Amino acid sequence: MLHNVWADKESVKLVKCTHTNAEKFLVNNVLTEGKTYEVKNETEEFYFIVDNTGKIGGFYKDYFEEVNENKK
């Protein structure tokens, strides 16, 4: 299963969490507003990132904005 090796895979990009105001799901316990996360994989609707628990989690893209690595 491919998702089992995502944690060891090189990151695709960086994203910054812009909010944790979820309508259905509780995300404020695994995401921090303003924090930058490494994207390990993405689909049309989700980013799969290493969250605050240290594990890979899938989150809707609307919680994030892409970070330009040159701006750091």
PDB file of N, CA, C and O in Angstrom:
ATOM      1  N   MET A   1       0.834  -1.181   0.000  1.00  0.00           N
ATOM      2  CA  MET A   1       0.000   0.000   0.000  1.00  0.00           C
ATOM      3  C   MET A   1       0.877   1.241   0.000  1.00  0.00           C
ATOM      4  O   MET A   1       1.719   1.426   0.879  1.00  0.00           O
ATOM      5  N   LEU A   2       0.670   2.066  -0.973  1.00  0.00           N
ATOM      6  CA  LEU A   2       1.508   3.232  -1.208  1.00  0.00           C
ATOM      7  C   LEU A   2       1.497   4.217  -0.042  1.00  0.00           C
ATOM      8  O   LEU A   2       2.536   4.796   0.277  1.00  0.00           O
ATOM      9  N   HIS A   3       0.356   4.419   0.596  1.00  0.00           N
ATOM     10  CA  HIS A   3       0.269   5.417   1.667  1.00  0.00           C
ATOM     11  C   HIS A   3       1.138   5.060   2.875  1.00  0.00           C
ATOM     12  O   HIS A   3       1.406   5.929   3.705  1.00  0.00           O
ATOM     13  N   ASN A   4       1.577   3.827   2.995  1.00  0.00           N
ATOM     14  CA  ASN A   4       2.433   3.419   4.117  1.00  0.00           C
ATOM     15  C   ASN A   4       3.852   3.965   4.003  1.00  0.00           C
ATOM     16  O   ASN A   4       4.573   3.985   5.001  1.00  0.00           O
ATOM     17  N   VAL A   5       4.273   4.405   2.831  1.00  0.00           N
ATOM     18  CA  VAL A   5       5.629   4.928   2.655  1.00  0.00           C
ATOM     19  C   VAL A   5       5.658   6.447   2.491  1.00  0.00           C
ATOM     20  O   VAL A   5       6.732   7.016   2.296  1.00  0.00           O
ATOM     21  N   TRP A   6       4.520   7.110   2.563  1.00  0.00           N
ATOM     22  CA  TRP A   6       4.474   8.553   2.395  1.00  0.00           C
ATOM     23  C   TRP A   6       5.311   9.290   3.435  1.00  0.00           C
ATOM     24  O   TRP A   6       5.921  10.309   3.110  1.00  0.00           O
ATOM     25  N   ALA A   7       5.357   8.816   4.654  1.00  0.00           N
ATOM     26  CA  ALA A   7       6.103   9.502   5.714  1.00  0.00           C
ATOM     27  C   ALA A   7       7.593   9.563   5.390  1.00  0.00           C
ATOM     28  O   ALA A   7       8.268  10.518   5.772  1.00  0.00           O
ATOM     29  N   ASP A   8       8.110   8.562   4.694  1.00  0.00           N
ATOM     30  CA  ASP A   8       9.531   8.514   4.347  1.00  0.00           C
ATOM     31  C   ASP A   8       9.832   9.204   3.019  1.00  0.00           C
ATOM     32  O   ASP A   8      10.995   9.416   2.675  1.00  0.00           O
ATOM     33  N   LYS A   9       8.796   9.551   2.285  1.00  0.00           N
ATOM     34  CA  LYS A   9       8.917  10.156   0.962  1.00  0.00           C
ATOM     35  C   LYS A   9       9.302  11.630   1.076  1.00  0.00           C
ATOM     36  O   LYS A   9       8.963  12.293   2.056  1.00  0.00           O
ATOM     37  N   GLU A  10      10.010  12.134   0.071  1.00  0.00           N
ATOM     38  CA  GLU A  10      10.351  13.555   0.035  1.00  0.00           C
ATOM     39  C   GLU A  10       9.071  14.384  -0.118  1.00  0.00           C
ATOM     40  O   GLU A  10       8.143  13.970  -0.812  1.00  0.00           O
ATOM     41  N   SER A  11       9.024  15.527   0.517  1.00  0.00           N
ATOM     42  CA  SER A  11       7.837  16.382   0.472  1.00  0.00           C
ATOM     43  C   SER A  11       7.629  16.961  -0.914  1.00  0.00           C
ATOM     44  O   SER A  11       8.587  17.278  -1.620  1.00  0.00           O
ATOM     45  N   VAL A  12       6.367  17.095  -1.296  1.00  0.00           N
ATOM     46  CA  VAL A  12       5.999  17.644  -2.599  1.00  0.00           C
ATOM     47  C   VAL A  12       6.091  19.166  -2.570  1.00  0.00           C
ATOM     48  O   VAL A  12       6.593  19.779  -3.513  1.00  0.00           O
ATOM     49  N   LYS A  13       5.606  19.776  -1.488  1.00  0.00           N
ATOM     50  CA  LYS A  13       5.596  21.232  -1.333  1.00  0.00           C
ATOM     51  C   LYS A  13       5.311  21.565   0.119  1.00  0.00           C
ATOM     52  O   LYS A  13       5.098  20.675   0.943  1.00  0.00           O
ATOM     53  N   LEU A  14       5.309  22.847   0.424  1.00  0.00           N
ATOM     54  CA  LEU A  14       4.966  23.330   1.753  1.00  0.00           C
ATOM     55  C   LEU A  14       3.657  24.103   1.680  1.00  0.00           C
ATOM     56  O   LEU A  14       3.402  24.826   0.717  1.00  0.00           O
ATOM     57  N   VAL A  15       2.832  23.941   2.710  1.00  0.00           N
ATOM     58  CA  VAL A  15       1.588  24.697   2.812  1.00  0.00           C
ATOM     59  C   VAL A  15       1.477  25.274   4.221  1.00  0.00           C
ATOM     60  O   VAL A  15       1.996  24.707   5.183  1.00  0.00           O
ATOM     61  N   LYS A  16       0.795  26.405   4.325  1.00  0.00           N
ATOM     62  CA  LYS A  16       0.588  27.070   5.607  1.00  0.00           C
ATOM     63  C   LYS A  16      -0.883  26.972   5.969  1.00  0.00           C
ATOM     64  O   LYS A  16      -1.746  27.250   5.136  1.00  0.00           O
ATOM     65  N   CYS A  17      -1.178  26.583   7.191  1.00  0.00           N
ATOM     66  CA  CYS A  17      -2.555  26.472   7.662  1.00  0.00           C
ATOM     67  C   CYS A  17      -3.106  27.881   7.878  1.00  0.00           C
ATOM     68  O   CYS A  17      -2.536  28.670   8.632  1.00  0.00           O
ATOM     69  N   THR A  18      -4.217  28.187   7.211  1.00  0.00           N
ATOM     70  CA  THR A  18      -4.803  29.523   7.311  1.00  0.00           C
ATOM     71  C   THR A  18      -5.934  29.596   8.331  1.00  0.00           C
ATOM     72  O   THR A  18      -6.207  30.665   8.878  1.00  0.00           O
ATOM     73  N   HIS A  19      -6.593  28.466   8.591  1.00  0.00           N
ATOM     74  CA  HIS A  19      -7.648  28.441   9.595  1.00  0.00           C
ATOM     75  C   HIS A  19      -7.943  26.995   9.994  1.00  0.00           C
ATOM     76  O   HIS A  19      -7.565  26.055   9.295  1.00  0.00           O
ATOM     77  N   THR A  20      -8.616  26.838  11.113  1.00  0.00           N
ATOM     78  CA  THR A  20      -9.034  25.512  11.582  1.00  0.00           C
ATOM     79  C   THR A  20     -10.530  25.499  11.854  1.00  0.00           C
ATOM     80  O   THR A  20     -11.004  24.719  12.680  1.00  0.00           O
ATOM     81  N   ASN A  21     -11.275  26.352  11.171  1.00  0.00           N
ATOM     82  CA  ASN A  21     -12.729  26.443  11.337  1.00  0.00           C
ATOM     83  C   ASN A  21     -13.415  25.415  10.448  1.00  0.00           C
ATOM     84  O   ASN A  21     -13.842  25.734   9.338  1.00  0.00           O
ATOM     85  N   ALA A  22     -13.520  24.198  10.930  1.00  0.00           N
ATOM     86  CA  ALA A  22     -14.122  23.125  10.146  1.00  0.00           C
ATOM     87  C   ALA A  22     -15.612  23.041  10.435  1.00  0.00           C
ATOM     88  O   ALA A  22     -16.041  23.212  11.576  1.00  0.00           O
ATOM     89  N   GLU A  23     -16.399  22.776   9.398  1.00  0.00           N
ATOM     90  CA  GLU A  23     -17.842  22.639   9.565  1.00  0.00           C
ATOM     91  C   GLU A  23     -18.221  21.288  10.167  1.00  0.00           C
ATOM     92  O   GLU A  23     -19.067  21.216  11.058  1.00  0.00           O
ATOM     93  N   LYS A  24     -17.591  20.214   9.677  1.00  0.00           N
ATOM     94  CA  LYS A  24     -17.968  18.865  10.101  1.00  0.00           C
ATOM     95  C   LYS A  24     -16.964  18.204  11.035  1.00  0.00           C
ATOM     96  O   LYS A  24     -17.351  17.449  11.926  1.00  0.00           O
ATOM     97  N   PHE A  25     -15.681  18.480  10.838  1.00  0.00           N
ATOM     98  CA  PHE A  25     -14.636  17.707  11.492  1.00  0.00           C
ATOM     99  C   PHE A  25     -13.867  18.538  12.504  1.00  0.00           C
ATOM    100  O   PHE A  25     -13.797  19.761  12.380  1.00  0.00           O
ATOM    101  N   LEU A  26     -13.300  17.898  13.487  1.00  0.00           N
ATOM    102  CA  LEU A  26     -12.471  18.551  14.500  1.00  0.00           C
ATOM    103  C   LEU A  26     -11.019  18.517  14.027  1.00  0.00           C
ATOM    104  O   LEU A  26     -10.380  17.465  14.068  1.00  0.00           O
ATOM    105  N   VAL A  27     -10.499  19.644  13.585  1.00  0.00           N
ATOM    106  CA  VAL A  27      -9.129  19.686  13.080  1.00  0.00           C
ATOM    107  C   VAL A  27      -8.194  20.535  13.933  1.00  0.00           C
ATOM    108  O   VAL A  27      -6.977  20.465  13.763  1.00  0.00           O
ATOM    109  N   ASN A  28      -8.733  21.327  14.836  1.00  0.00           N
ATOM    110  CA  ASN A  28      -7.866  22.216  15.619  1.00  0.00           C
ATOM    111  C   ASN A  28      -6.990  21.473  16.623  1.00  0.00           C
ATOM    112  O   ASN A  28      -6.095  22.075  17.215  1.00  0.00           O
ATOM    113  N   ASN A  29      -7.229  20.177  16.828  1.00  0.00           N
ATOM    114  CA  ASN A  29      -6.354  19.405  17.713  1.00  0.00           C
ATOM    115  C   ASN A  29      -5.185  18.777  16.958  1.00  0.00           C
ATOM    116  O   ASN A  29      -4.274  18.244  17.591  1.00  0.00           O
ATOM    117  N   VAL A  30      -5.183  18.824  15.621  1.00  0.00           N
ATOM    118  CA  VAL A  30      -4.077  18.269  14.840  1.00  0.00           C
ATOM    119  C   VAL A  30      -3.451  19.276  13.883  1.00  0.00           C
ATOM    120  O   VAL A  30      -2.411  18.991  13.288  1.00  0.00           O
ATOM    121  N   LEU A  31      -4.061  20.446  13.724  1.00  0.00           N
ATOM    122  CA  LEU A  31      -3.506  21.520  12.905  1.00  0.00           C
ATOM    123  C   LEU A  31      -3.393  22.785  13.744  1.00  0.00           C
ATOM    124  O   LEU A  31      -4.211  23.023  14.633  1.00  0.00           O
ATOM    125  N   THR A  32      -2.383  23.589  13.459  1.00  0.00           N
ATOM    126  CA  THR A  32      -2.190  24.863  14.141  1.00  0.00           C
ATOM    127  C   THR A  32      -2.243  25.979  13.107  1.00  0.00           C
ATOM    128  O   THR A  32      -1.498  25.965  12.127  1.00  0.00           O
ATOM    129  N   GLU A  33      -3.116  26.933  13.327  1.00  0.00           N
ATOM    130  CA  GLU A  33      -3.240  28.065  12.409  1.00  0.00           C
ATOM    131  C   GLU A  33      -1.922  28.822  12.343  1.00  0.00           C
ATOM    132  O   GLU A  33      -1.348  29.163  13.377  1.00  0.00           O
ATOM    133  N   GLY A  34      -1.437  29.089  11.130  1.00  0.00           N
ATOM    134  CA  GLY A  34      -0.180  29.811  10.938  1.00  0.00           C
ATOM    135  C   GLY A  34       1.038  28.922  10.810  1.00  0.00           C
ATOM    136  O   GLY A  34       2.108  29.402  10.435  1.00  0.00           O
ATOM    137  N   LYS A  35       0.910  27.649  11.107  1.00  0.00           N
ATOM    138  CA  LYS A  35       2.039  26.722  11.029  1.00  0.00           C
ATOM    139  C   LYS A  35       2.191  26.201   9.599  1.00  0.00           C
ATOM    140  O   LYS A  35       1.208  26.046   8.874  1.00  0.00           O
ATOM    141  N   THR A  36       3.438  25.936   9.206  1.00  0.00           N
ATOM    142  CA  THR A  36       3.745  25.401   7.886  1.00  0.00           C
ATOM    143  C   THR A  36       3.903  23.888   7.978  1.00  0.00           C
ATOM    144  O   THR A  36       4.546  23.374   8.893  1.00  0.00           O
ATOM    145  N   TYR A  37       3.311  23.185   7.024  1.00  0.00           N
ATOM    146  CA  TYR A  37       3.327  21.726   6.997  1.00  0.00           C
ATOM    147  C   TYR A  37       3.893  21.220   5.683  1.00  0.00           C
ATOM    148  O   TYR A  37       3.771  21.882   4.652  1.00  0.00           O
ATOM    149  N   GLU A  38       4.514  20.043   5.719  1.00  0.00           N
ATOM    150  CA  GLU A  38       5.049  19.393   4.528  1.00  0.00           C
ATOM    151  C   GLU A  38       3.965  18.543   3.876  1.00  0.00           C
ATOM    152  O   GLU A  38       3.328  17.727   4.543  1.00  0.00           O
ATOM    153  N   VAL A  39       3.754  18.730   2.586  1.00  0.00           N
ATOM    154  CA  VAL A  39       2.783  17.936   1.837  1.00  0.00           C
ATOM    155  C   VAL A  39       3.501  16.702   1.299  1.00  0.00           C
ATOM    156  O   VAL A  39       4.494  16.815   0.581  1.00  0.00           O
ATOM    157  N   LYS A  40       2.992  15.533   1.651  1.00  0.00           N
ATOM    158  CA  LYS A  40       3.577  14.285   1.188  1.00  0.00           C
ATOM    159  C   LYS A  40       2.888  13.761  -0.060  1.00  0.00           C
ATOM    160  O   LYS A  40       3.502  13.057  -0.861  1.00  0.00           O
ATOM    161  N   ASN A  41       1.616  14.101  -0.231  1.00  0.00           N
ATOM    162  CA  ASN A  41       0.857  13.711  -1.410  1.00  0.00           C
ATOM    163  C   ASN A  41      -0.354  14.632  -1.489  1.00  0.00           C
ATOM    164  O   ASN A  41      -0.757  15.224  -0.488  1.00  0.00           O
ATOM    165  N   GLU A  42      -0.929  14.749  -2.675  1.00  0.00           N
ATOM    166  CA  GLU A  42      -2.137  15.558  -2.812  1.00  0.00           C
ATOM    167  C   GLU A  42      -3.041  14.976  -3.886  1.00  0.00           C
ATOM    168  O   GLU A  42      -2.599  14.310  -4.822  1.00  0.00           O
ATOM    169  N   THR A  43      -4.321  15.255  -3.711  1.00  0.00           N
ATOM    170  CA  THR A  43      -5.319  14.903  -4.709  1.00  0.00           C
ATOM    171  C   THR A  43      -6.011  16.194  -5.110  1.00  0.00           C
ATOM    172  O   THR A  43      -5.594  17.280  -4.706  1.00  0.00           O
ATOM    173  N   GLU A  44      -7.045  16.081  -5.889  1.00  0.00           N
ATOM    174  CA  GLU A  44      -7.779  17.256  -6.318  1.00  0.00           C
ATOM    175  C   GLU A  44      -8.389  18.011  -5.133  1.00  0.00           C
ATOM    176  O   GLU A  44      -8.508  19.236  -5.172  1.00  0.00           O
ATOM    177  N   GLU A  45      -8.774  17.283  -4.084  1.00  0.00           N
ATOM    178  CA  GLU A  45      -9.507  17.863  -2.963  1.00  0.00           C
ATOM    179  C   GLU A  45      -8.725  17.913  -1.647  1.00  0.00           C
ATOM    180  O   GLU A  45      -9.054  18.712  -0.770  1.00  0.00           O
ATOM    181  N   PHE A  46      -7.698  17.074  -1.499  1.00  0.00           N
ATOM    182  CA  PHE A  46      -7.011  16.923  -0.221  1.00  0.00           C
ATOM    183  C   PHE A  46      -5.507  17.105  -0.327  1.00  0.00           C
ATOM    184  O   PHE A  46      -4.899  16.839  -1.364  1.00  0.00           O
ATOM    185  N   TYR A  47      -4.909  17.576   0.798  1.00  0.00           N
ATOM    186  CA  TYR A  47      -3.469  17.502   1.030  1.00  0.00           C
ATOM    187  C   TYR A  47      -3.258  16.414   2.070  1.00  0.00           C
ATOM    188  O   TYR A  47      -4.014  16.317   3.037  1.00  0.00           O
ATOM    189  N   PHE A  48      -2.240  15.603   1.876  1.00  0.00           N
ATOM    190  CA  PHE A  48      -1.847  14.616   2.868  1.00  0.00           C
ATOM    191  C   PHE A  48      -0.543  15.114   3.470  1.00  0.00           C
ATOM    192  O   PHE A  48       0.498  15.140   2.812  1.00  0.00           O
ATOM    193  N   ILE A  49      -0.622  15.512   4.744  1.00  0.00           N
ATOM    194  CA  ILE A  49       0.499  16.178   5.409  1.00  0.00           C
ATOM    195  C   ILE A  49       0.886  15.433   6.677  1.00  0.00           C
ATOM    196  O   ILE A  49       0.151  14.580   7.175  1.00  0.00           O
ATOM    197  N   VAL A  50       2.076  15.787   7.189  1.00  0.00           N
ATOM    198  CA  VAL A  50       2.480  15.329   8.514  1.00  0.00           C
ATOM    199  C   VAL A  50       1.902  16.349   9.482  1.00  0.00           C
ATOM    200  O   VAL A  50       2.367  17.487   9.544  1.00  0.00           O
ATOM    201  N   ASP A  51       0.875  15.936  10.248  1.00  0.00           N
ATOM    202  CA  ASP A  51       0.183  16.868  11.142  1.00  0.00           C
ATOM    203  C   ASP A  51       0.880  16.968  12.493  1.00  0.00           C
ATOM    204  O   ASP A  51       1.984  16.449  12.656  1.00  0.00           O
ATOM    205  N   ASN A  52       0.253  17.624  13.458  1.00  0.00           N
ATOM    206  CA  ASN A  52       0.850  17.841  14.774  1.00  0.00           C
ATOM    207  C   ASN A  52       1.074  16.561  15.567  1.00  0.00           C
ATOM    208  O   ASN A  52       1.843  16.565  16.529  1.00  0.00           O
ATOM    209  N   THR A  53       0.424  15.472  15.187  1.00  0.00           N
ATOM    210  CA  THR A  53       0.625  14.194  15.881  1.00  0.00           C
ATOM    211  C   THR A  53       1.850  13.463  15.353  1.00  0.00           C
ATOM    212  O   THR A  53       2.275  12.463  15.933  1.00  0.00           O
ATOM    213  N   GLY A  54       2.427  13.959  14.245  1.00  0.00           N
ATOM    214  CA  GLY A  54       3.573  13.299  13.633  1.00  0.00           C
ATOM    215  C   GLY A  54       3.187  12.225  12.638  1.00  0.00           C
ATOM    216  O   GLY A  54       4.049  11.529  12.103  1.00  0.00           O
ATOM    217  N   LYS A  55       1.894  12.086  12.389  1.00  0.00           N
ATOM    218  CA  LYS A  55       1.405  11.080  11.449  1.00  0.00           C
ATOM    219  C   LYS A  55       0.846  11.760  10.207  1.00  0.00           C
ATOM    220  O   LYS A  55       0.566  12.958  10.214  1.00  0.00           O
ATOM    221  N   ILE A  56       0.689  10.987   9.149  1.00  0.00           N
ATOM    222  CA  ILE A  56       0.113  11.504   7.912  1.00  0.00           C
ATOM    223  C   ILE A  56      -1.398  11.617   8.062  1.00  0.00           C
ATOM    224  O   ILE A  56      -2.062  10.666   8.475  1.00  0.00           O
ATOM    225  N   GLY A  57      -1.935  12.777   7.727  1.00  0.00           N
ATOM    226  CA  GLY A  57      -3.378  12.991   7.760  1.00  0.00           C
ATOM    227  C   GLY A  57      -3.828  13.668   6.482  1.00  0.00           C
ATOM    228  O   GLY A  57      -3.078  14.440   5.885  1.00  0.00           O
ATOM    229  N   GLY A  58      -5.050  13.381   6.061  1.00  0.00           N
ATOM    230  CA  GLY A  58      -5.613  13.999   4.866  1.00  0.00           C
ATOM    231  C   GLY A  58      -6.565  15.115   5.260  1.00  0.00           C
ATOM    232  O   GLY A  58      -7.475  14.900   6.062  1.00  0.00           O
ATOM    233  N   PHE A  59      -6.364  16.305   4.704  1.00  0.00           N
ATOM    234  CA  PHE A  59      -7.168  17.468   5.054  1.00  0.00           C
ATOM    235  C   PHE A  59      -7.603  18.195   3.794  1.00  0.00           C
ATOM    236  O   PHE A  59      -6.870  18.222   2.805  1.00  0.00           O
ATOM    237  N   TYR A  60      -8.803  18.790   3.824  1.00  0.00           N
ATOM    238  CA  TYR A  60      -9.274  19.580   2.704  1.00  0.00           C
ATOM    239  C   TYR A  60      -8.285  20.704   2.408  1.00  0.00           C
ATOM    240  O   TYR A  60      -7.682  21.265   3.323  1.00  0.00           O
ATOM    241  N   LYS A  61      -8.124  21.023   1.148  1.00  0.00           N
ATOM    242  CA  LYS A  61      -7.180  22.062   0.732  1.00  0.00           C
ATOM    243  C   LYS A  61      -7.579  23.450   1.206  1.00  0.00           C
ATOM    244  O   LYS A  61      -6.732  24.341   1.271  1.00  0.00           O
ATOM    245  N   ASP A  62      -8.854  23.656   1.540  1.00  0.00           N
ATOM    246  CA  ASP A  62      -9.278  25.011   1.930  1.00  0.00           C
ATOM    247  C   ASP A  62      -8.758  25.456   3.288  1.00  0.00           C
ATOM    248  O   ASP A  62      -8.951  26.613   3.661  1.00  0.00           O
ATOM    249  N   TYR A  63      -8.100  24.572   4.044  1.00  0.00           N
ATOM    250  CA  TYR A  63      -7.469  24.963   5.313  1.00  0.00           C
ATOM    251  C   TYR A  63      -6.085  25.573   5.094  1.00  0.00           C
ATOM    252  O   TYR A  63      -5.480  26.074   6.043  1.00  0.00           O
ATOM    253  N   PHE A  64      -5.576  25.539   3.870  1.00  0.00           N
ATOM    254  CA  PHE A  64      -4.177  25.872   3.615  1.00  0.00           C
ATOM    255  C   PHE A  64      -4.013  26.849   2.459  1.00  0.00           C
ATOM    256  O   PHE A  64      -4.910  27.048   1.640  1.00  0.00           O
ATOM    257  N   GLU A  65      -2.820  27.453   2.432  1.00  0.00           N
ATOM    258  CA  GLU A  65      -2.362  28.206   1.271  1.00  0.00           C
ATOM    259  C   GLU A  65      -0.945  27.728   0.980  1.00  0.00           C
ATOM    260  O   GLU A  65      -0.190  27.395   1.893  1.00  0.00           O
ATOM    261  N   GLU A  66      -0.596  27.698  -0.295  1.00  0.00           N
ATOM    262  CA  GLU A  66       0.743  27.249  -0.674  1.00  0.00           C
ATOM    263  C   GLU A  66       1.774  28.280  -0.262  1.00  0.00           C
ATOM    264  O   GLU A  66       1.534  29.485  -0.344  1.00  0.00           O
ATOM    265  N   VAL A  67       2.926  27.795   0.184  1.00  0.00           N
ATOM    266  CA  VAL A  67       4.018  28.658   0.626  1.00  0.00           C
ATOM    267  C   VAL A  67       5.060  28.710  -0.485  1.00  0.00           C
ATOM    268  O   VAL A  67       5.493  27.675  -0.992  1.00  0.00           O
ATOM    269  N   ASN A  68       5.454  29.911  -0.851  1.00  0.00           N
ATOM    270  CA  ASN A  68       6.529  30.090  -1.816  1.00  0.00           C
ATOM    271  C   ASN A  68       7.833  29.879  -1.053  1.00  0.00           C
ATOM    272  O   ASN A  68       8.157  30.655  -0.154  1.00  0.00           O
ATOM    273  N   GLU A  69       8.576  28.846  -1.402  1.00  0.00           N
ATOM    274  CA  GLU A  69       9.789  28.483  -0.659  1.00  0.00           C
ATOM    275  C   GLU A  69      10.863  29.563  -0.730  1.00  0.00           C
ATOM    276  O   GLU A  69      11.747  29.598   0.126  1.00  0.00           O
ATOM    277  N   ASN A  70      10.810  30.440  -1.722  1.00  0.00           N
ATOM    278  CA  ASN A  70      11.793  31.500  -1.845  1.00  0.00           C
ATOM    279  C   ASN A  70      11.574  32.627  -0.847  1.00  0.00           C
ATOM    280  O   ASN A  70      12.487  33.411  -0.590  1.00  0.00           O
ATOM    281  N   LYS A  71      10.352  32.719  -0.270  1.00  0.00           N
ATOM    282  CA  LYS A  71      10.012  33.802   0.666  1.00  0.00           C
ATOM    283  C   LYS A  71      10.478  33.546   2.086  1.00  0.00           C
ATOM    284  O   LYS A  71      10.711  34.497   2.831  1.00  0.00           O
ATOM    285  N   LYS A  72      10.618  32.313   2.476  1.00  0.00           N
ATOM    286  CA  LYS A  72      10.920  31.934   3.863  1.00  0.00           C
ATOM    287  C   LYS A  72      11.562  33.060   4.586  1.00  0.00           C
ATOM    288  O   LYS A  72      11.889  32.930   5.765  1.00  0.00           O
TER     289      LYS A  72
END
